Amino acid sequence: MSRAYHSPYPRDFMWGAATAAHQIEGNNTASDWWAREHGRIPNAVAEPSLDAANSYHLYPLDMMLLANAGLDTYRFSIEWARIEPEEGYFSKVQLDHYRRMIDVCQETGLRPFVTLHHFTNPLWFTQSGGWFVPRSVDRFIKYVEAVLPILRQVDYVCTINEPNMVGMWADFARVGPDIGLPEPDPIVVEHLTAAHKEAVNRLRAVGLKAGWAVATQAYQALSGAEMTAAQYGYPREDYFLEMAREDDWVGVQAYTRTVIGNEGPLPVSSSARTTQMGWEFYPEAVADGVRNAWRHARVPIIVTENGIATANDQERIEYTAGALDSLASCLLEGIDVRGYLHWSALDNYEWGSYVPTFGLISWDKETFERSPKPSLAWLGEHAVQSRRAAGGAG
Ligand code: BGC
């Protein structure tokens, strides 16, 4: 790994992996996604999450595998639907569970990076208007107030994961365009923004570093289509980056690029190399996302998600190496990037299907036994070498 010895990463750069509760914990039965998976609210998905990776119980093992590999940060989400399964009832047992998770994370040698909302809502919330109604803001803030006491000694808190995607898909029954993404619903966006801003105030008041994580799409204009690309990108990405200007940091979540022609987004070229998601294999997406975030938000950036859905772990390493090379250029340009958190620690429930595998660790569907993939060791070694090159303990 001689490349890492010329690492531009600062000593306290965070190296880690990320997950989301619903995608790995299993049995998130009070959530709107669970109801959707079981046909109680539209639209149908290919398969339900069920036990998922049983990380609700096995999280100490997952954390240990990450720490042993050399990573120092674990981003995970706490689940609103478990904590407040009925409006106004906050389960002490579930709050304790997540506090224990934070403790175990720290005891394992990992910095906990906690997300408060990662796509799922309690079913009661969605059935009574979801993010479409003004009281969604108040409801979210009550949840934030309830979790504040368990967040002591956590450095980083993400209020809402990918508000731009939440704005696009808050209505499960919505049908998107054949190519590209729908425009986020303006009412939902207004409520998400208000909820985020108020949550940031509350989190900061107790000394936490607050921000939100934006799905960056690396919009690339063909010559002559610059205006179309700017108009397309603003409501889907740039707005959310601008809304982070007063925050402590902004998260970049990058996977692929979107090429924009005069009529809007173009389909992935038939000659392009693609991933299990049908997305173009484009490791440089992370640098595009970081540069766009820097342009619009001007606050410290953390790559809170980046990865590839592939059944071939060598391809994951190839993708990640390319992504980290492109990220290194951003640091050399002077952009303030504070961390890289790979998506995902584990193979997980990819919002309707277990087929795409993003994980650094796989698991047995019967026994839940974990099998770290070579990519985990590779990323951990990269972290160790980078820390060493920066004069840290390795
Ligand atoms: C989400 C994850 C998801 C990943 C890959 C991000 O949009 O935050 O939950 O699994 O991308 O699609």
Boltz pocket constraint, residues with backbone or C-beta under 6 A from the ligand:
constraints:
  - pocket:
      binder: B
      contacts: [[A, 20], [A, 23], [A, 161], [A, 162], [A, 165], [A, 215], [A, 253], [A, 305], [A, 343], [A, 349], [A, 350], [A, 351]]
      max_distance: 6.0
